[in-house]
Amino acid sequence: MDRMISPAPVRRSVTVKASQQKAFEVFTSGFGRWWPASHSIGSSPLKTAVIEPRVGGRWYETGENGRECQWGEVLAWEPPSRVLLAWRIGADWKYDPQLLTEVEVRFVPLGEAGTRVELEHRLLENYGERAAATSERLDSEGGWQSLLAIYAEEAAAAA
């Protein structure tokens, strides 16, 4: 019998009015344009956030003071269909190089309807005793759901 993974991965999706290529570009190279400044782990207000476009590339933010804060790295880079990111932000919202959770984003073309963007944040059990509470935050109104809504607006504007 398979063991239930607890907590389950956070899964969210949104349909964007953009081609698969444009949807991928806005999510990745345009990441700093749509990621909200309120979602920062740095000591200084967020200036921008970056996903470097290659396997092994860094995923990080730069504060207004010029300091960089790591979030993780790129585990898979498959434009325009998929990106897999290591999310190494702990339950205390600080970078933890020993923690590994994954954020996989798939871009599924829907023809004239645009692109369905499917996000899965998994390996949440790696948060240990704080897994359930962290999962709830990631799956809350202020978590991936609202982030994808902000992204969808940017993707539609860029299309």
N, C-alpha and C positions, 0 to 999 in steps of 0.2 A: 504494500500500500504506500502511495506517495505521501510524503509529509507535506502538510500545508505550509506555505511560506507566509510568515507573519512578520510584519504586515504585508499585505499584497502590494504589488507595484502600483504607483499612481499612474493612471492612464487618462489622457485627455486628447481631444482632437478638435480641429477647427478646419472649416473649408475657407480657402482664401481665393479671391478673384484675381488670380495671377497664374501664369504658366508654372510648370514644375521648376524650370530653371530659375525664374524670377523668385519664386517662393523660397528656393534653396538659398539664393544669393542674399535675399533680404534677411533671412534667419541667421546666416553665417557672417558674410562680410559686412552686412548692415546691422549686425547685432547691437553695436553701440548707439545706433539711431533710435531703436525702439525699446531697449531695456530701460526700465524706469530707474531714476536716481534713488528712489526710495528703497530699492533692493540692492543694497551695498553692504559689504562687510568691512570696508576700510575705515580708518580713523578720520579721514577727510571726506567731504561730500564727493560723490561719484562724478567724474568728468566723462568717462567713457568706459565701455566694456568691449573686450576683444576675444574673438575665436580665431587663432592662427590657422590658416587653410592647409593643413597637412597632418598626417598621422604623426603624433608626438608634439604637435603644436600646443602652445600654451592657451589656456582659457583663463582670463584674468580681467581685473578692473584697474583703472588708473584714477586716482583721486585728484581733486583740484590742486592738491599740494604736490602733484607729480609722482607720488609713491604708488607702486604697483602692489596689488594683493592677488595672489594666486587663487583660483577657484578649482582648477584641475587641468586636464589636458585632453587632446583629441585622440581617441582610441581608434576610430575608423572615419575615413574621409572618402565618401563615394558620391560626388556630385553627379547629377542633381537629385539623387534618390534617397540618400541617407547620410547622417552624421551621428557618431556615437561619442559622447563626452564623458570623461571621468569627472564626477562631482565630488570634490573632497572638502566640502564645507560641513563642519560638524553641527551637531544639534545646538551648540552654543553660537552658531553663525560665525565661526572662525575657521580659517584654513587648517586642515589636518592632513598632512601628507600620508599618514598611515591609514586613513579612512578611504574606502572606495565604495561609492554608489555610482550608478550609471544613468545617464540621460540619453536615450536613443530617440532620434527624430527621423521619421520617414516622410517622404514627400510623394504622394500618390496622385498621378495625373488623372483628372476627371474630364478631359476634353474641354468643351465650351464652359462647363461649370467651374473650371479653375483647378485647384489642387487641394486634396485633403492632406492636412499636416497632422500626423499621429505622433504624439509624444508619450514615452514611457519612462518614468523614473523608477528604477529598480534597485535591488540589493539593499533595500531599506532596513532589513534585518541587521545590517552591519552597524546600525546605530545602537545596538544592544538594548539596554533597559530604556533608552529614550526613543526607540524605534516607533512605537505607536504614536507618541505625541508629535514627533517630527513628521511622520506620514500625514497626520491630520493637518499640520501647518502647510505642508506642500500641496495638499489636496483641498485646502480651504479656498474661500472666495478670493483672498489675497495671494494665493499661490499660483500654480500653473494655469488654472482656468483664466484668471484675469491677465496673466502674462501673455497667453496665446491670443486673447482678444486684442490686446495692444499691438501685438505682432501682426495680426490679421489686418488691422487698420493701416499699418505701415506698408504691408505687402500690397494691399489694394491701391494705395496712393502711388506706389512705385511701379505698378503694372502698366 
